[in-house]
Amino acid sequence: MKDDGIQKAAILMLALGEEEASEVMKFLGPREVLKLGAAMAQMKAVQHNDVVKVLEAFVEETNLHSTVGLDSDEYIRQVLTKA
């Protein structure tokens, strides 16, 4: 993972919550878990706007590479409302 990607992944994992993040990490290799865990530990305070940008980018990327029919506008609106 690249540094920028690691930072974004760390923000995403922190936004997901403990249970969901641990489920995602089960699919990573040991080195990836170490890098991601270290990046998460270094995060002191993540600005709300940064979380929103990462979540929006994740949804956009998912829509590009997934056959799952997500209504991204509605999903983003719900995520932002709950954040």
N, C-alpha and C positions, 0 to 999 in steps of 0.2 A: 504494500500500500504506500502511496506517496504521502508526504507530510500533510498536504492540503486535504487529501482524502481521509487521512487518519483523523484530522481535526473535525472534519464533517461527520465522520463515522462516530466519533466520541460524542459529539453534540446529539446526534441521532439516538445513540444508545442511552444517553442521560435523559433524553426526552421520552423515550419509550417506557422507562421505569424498570425496576429491578427484575421482575418476572420475565417480561418480554425480552429485555436485553440479554438475560442469561440464556433464553431459548435461542436467540440469534447466535450467541457466542458458541453454542454447541456445534455450529457448522464451520467454525474457524479452526485453523491449525494453531498449534502451540505458540509459534512466533507471532502470529497475527493477534492472538489473545493477549500476549504480553505487550505488544506495541499499543494495541487499542486500550488495554487497561491502564498503561502508563499515561496515555493521552487523556483518558478520562480523569485520572487522579490529579493531573496538572490543571484541569479546568477549575478555576476558582469561582468565577461568576460569569455566566454566559448571558449576554444581553438578549432580551426577548426578540429583538429584530434579527439577531443571528440565528436563533432557533427557528424563527419563521422562514428565513431564507433557506436553511438546510432542509426543512420539511417540504417547502415548495419545490426545491431542486430534486428531492427524493421522489415526490409525486410525479414530477415532470419526466424524470428518468424512467420511472416505473411504467408510465404510460407509453413511452417510446419503445420499451423492450418487453412489454407484457401483453398478453392477449386478454387479460382481465379488463373488463369494461368498467373502469372507474369514472365517475363524474368528478373530475379533478376540481372544478370550481366549487362544487358543493362540499367535497371532502376538505379542501383547504379552508373553506369558510367554517366548517365544523371544528377543524383542528384549532384554528385561530380563536374561535369562540371559547373552546375548552381550555386554551392555554392561559 
